[in-house]
């Protein structure tokens, strides 16, 4: 018996794990704007590169809901 079934094609999985290239301004503002609490937490990271990485990770977890290791490209508008 075959128990493992593939629910999504490779193309469908890629679509779910990437940020859209044409992300709209309102979506950018909604998901990628950091509030005061976010900034406080980000500033607790040790180095600048840790801070930007942490901020990107935080935003990508919000939308599209994946970690940086699951996302192939991040649009410049998000960065």
TINUDO-738379 format. One record per residue (C-alpha): x, y, z. Coordinates in pm, whole numbers. Example, Ala and Ser with C-alpha at 12.3 -4.5 7.8 and 13.67 -1.06 7.14 Angstrom:
# residues 2
<ropa><u>1230</u><v>-450</v><w>780</w></ropa>
<ropa><u>1367</u><v>-106</v><w>714</w></ropa>
# end
This chain:
# residues 79
<ropa><u>0</u><v>0</v><w>0</w></ropa>
<ropa><u>117</u><v>351</v><w>-77</w></ropa>
<ropa><u>60</u><v>583</v><w>219</w></ropa>
<ropa><u>253</u><v>888</v><w>108</w></ropa>
<ropa><u>63</u><v>1092</v><w>-146</w></ropa>
<ropa><u>184</u><v>1412</v><w>-302</w></ropa>
<ropa><u>-75</u><v>1682</v><w>-245</w></ropa>
<ropa><u>89</u><v>1959</v><w>-446</w></ropa>
<ropa><u>298</u><v>1965</v><w>-757</w></ropa>
<ropa><u>648</u><v>2110</v><w>-742</w></ropa>
<ropa><u>521</u><v>2425</v><w>-916</w></ropa>
<ropa><u>239</u><v>2466</v><w>-663</w></ropa>
<ropa><u>481</u><v>2427</v><w>-372</w></ropa>
<ropa><u>714</u><v>2690</v><w>-520</w></ropa>
<ropa><u>421</u><v>2927</v><w>-563</w></ropa>
<ropa><u>331</u><v>2891</v><w>-195</w></ropa>
<ropa><u>684</u><v>2944</v><w>-69</w></ropa>
<ropa><u>774</u><v>3261</v><w>-254</w></ropa>
<ropa><u>689</u><v>3622</v><w>-214</w></ropa>
<ropa><u>510</u><v>3756</v><w>-520</w></ropa>
<ropa><u>726</u><v>3977</v><w>-739</w></ropa>
<ropa><u>441</u><v>4221</v><w>-790</w></ropa>
<ropa><u>356</u><v>4266</v><w>-422</w></ropa>
<ropa><u>124</u><v>4561</v><w>-380</w></ropa>
<ropa><u>199</u><v>4864</v><w>-163</w></ropa>
<ropa><u>-84</u><v>4789</v><w>80</w></ropa>
<ropa><u>40</u><v>4433</v><w>128</w></ropa>
<ropa><u>394</u><v>4557</v><w>183</w></ropa>
<ropa><u>268</u><v>4803</v><w>442</w></ropa>
<ropa><u>47</u><v>4545</v><w>611</w></ropa>
<ropa><u>295</u><v>4258</v><w>639</w></ropa>
<ropa><u>637</u><v>4421</v><w>624</w></ropa>
<ropa><u>603</u><v>4729</v><w>844</w></ropa>
<ropa><u>765</u><v>4684</v><w>1183</w></ropa>
<ropa><u>596</u><v>4818</v><w>1494</w></ropa>
<ropa><u>771</u><v>4950</v><w>1807</w></ropa>
<ropa><u>773</u><v>4608</v><w>1977</w></ropa>
<ropa><u>922</u><v>4443</v><w>1667</w></ropa>
<ropa><u>1198</u><v>4705</v><w>1659</w></ropa>
<ropa><u>1274</u><v>4653</v><w>2029</w></ropa>
<ropa><u>1315</u><v>4279</v><w>1974</w></ropa>
<ropa><u>1523</u><v>4333</v><w>1660</w></ropa>
<ropa><u>1759</u><v>4568</v><w>1846</w></ropa>
<ropa><u>1831</u><v>4290</v><w>2096</w></ropa>
<ropa><u>2022</u><v>4102</v><w>1825</w></ropa>
<ropa><u>2399</u><v>4141</v><w>1845</w></ropa>
<ropa><u>2522</u><v>4253</v><w>1504</w></ropa>
<ropa><u>2372</u><v>4455</v><w>1219</w></ropa>
<ropa><u>2357</u><v>4150</v><w>990</w></ropa>
<ropa><u>2175</u><v>3958</v><w>1264</w></ropa>
<ropa><u>1925</u><v>4242</v><w>1298</w></ropa>
<ropa><u>1841</u><v>4258</v><w>929</w></ropa>
<ropa><u>1821</u><v>3879</v><w>908</w></ropa>
<ropa><u>1597</u><v>3864</v><w>1211</w></ropa>
<ropa><u>1373</u><v>4140</v><w>1072</w></ropa>
<ropa><u>1341</u><v>3962</v><w>737</w></ropa>
<ropa><u>1267</u><v>3633</v><w>911</w></ropa>
<ropa><u>999</u><v>3798</v><w>1124</w></ropa>
<ropa><u>833</u><v>3957</v><w>822</w></ropa>
<ropa><u>849</u><v>3643</v><w>609</w></ropa>
<ropa><u>689</u><v>3444</v><w>888</w></ropa>
<ropa><u>400</u><v>3689</v><w>876</w></ropa>
<ropa><u>366</u><v>3667</v><w>500</w></ropa>
<ropa><u>380</u><v>3428</v><w>324</w></ropa>
<ropa><u>422</u><v>3229</v><w>648</w></ropa>
<ropa><u>750</u><v>3052</v><w>572</w></ropa>
<ropa><u>1101</u><v>3064</v><w>712</w></ropa>
<ropa><u>1388</u><v>3208</v><w>511</w></ropa>
<ropa><u>1515</u><v>2859</v><w>437</w></ropa>
<ropa><u>1188</u><v>2785</v><w>254</w></ropa>
<ropa><u>1178</u><v>3104</v><w>48</w></ropa>
<ropa><u>1375</u><v>3124</v><w>-275</w></ropa>
<ropa><u>1362</u><v>3499</v><w>-345</w></ropa>
<ropa><u>1271</u><v>3805</v><w>-146</w></ropa>
<ropa><u>1165</u><v>4107</v><w>-355</w></ropa>
<ropa><u>1371</u><v>4424</v><w>-318</w></ropa>
<ropa><u>1061</u><v>4613</v><w>-204</w></ropa>
<ropa><u>1042</u><v>4383</v><w>98</w></ropa>
<ropa><u>1413</u><v>4413</v><w>183</w></ropa>
# end
